[in-house]
Amino acid sequence: MQRLSIIRWQQTQGKYVGILQAQDRFNPSTLKARANIHGATILEGELVGVGQKEWYCISFPKEEMEFEEARERARSLVEMENQLRTAGKPSLTAG
């Protein structure tokens, strides 16, 4: 699995969304909310042509926090996930 980083932020009517990878890298029918960790919803799907599961984005509800808090929480989750991957341990979304 590759090292994750947020490539851009989007705001929807009710969420802050940190995009980790381009959506076209994923089989659209496989993108699903996989976990609610520290107030974040993580969308995960299968990469096209590979079948490997990977994180697509992290979202936070606007009514629960300001944008800067969402950014800090997302950075923390991405760093935790990257450390797990480096150590060969299961993903935060496993199980």
Long-range contacts (C-beta under 8 A, 24 or more apart in sequence): 1-52, 1-54, 1-85, 1-91, 2-54, 3-82, 3-85, 4-55, 4-78, 4-81, 4-82, 4-85, 5-78, 6-58, 6-74, 6-75, 6-78, 9-67, 9-71, 11-62, 11-67, 14-61, 14-62, 14-63, 15-59, 15-60, 15-61, 15-62, 16-59, 16-60, 16-62, 16-65, 16-67, 16-70, 16-71, 17-57, 17-58, 17-59, 18-57, 18-58, 18-59, 18-70, 18-71, 18-74, 18-78, 19-56, 19-57, 20-55, 20-56, 20-57, 20-58, 20-78, 21-54, 21-55, 21-56, 23-56, 24-48, 25-54, 26-54, 26-56, 31-56, 34-93, 35-92, 35-93, 37-77, 37-92, 37-93, 38-73, 38-76, 38-77, 39-64, 39-65, 39-73, 40-73, 40-74, 40-77, 42-77, 42-92, 42-93, 44-93, 55-81, 55-93
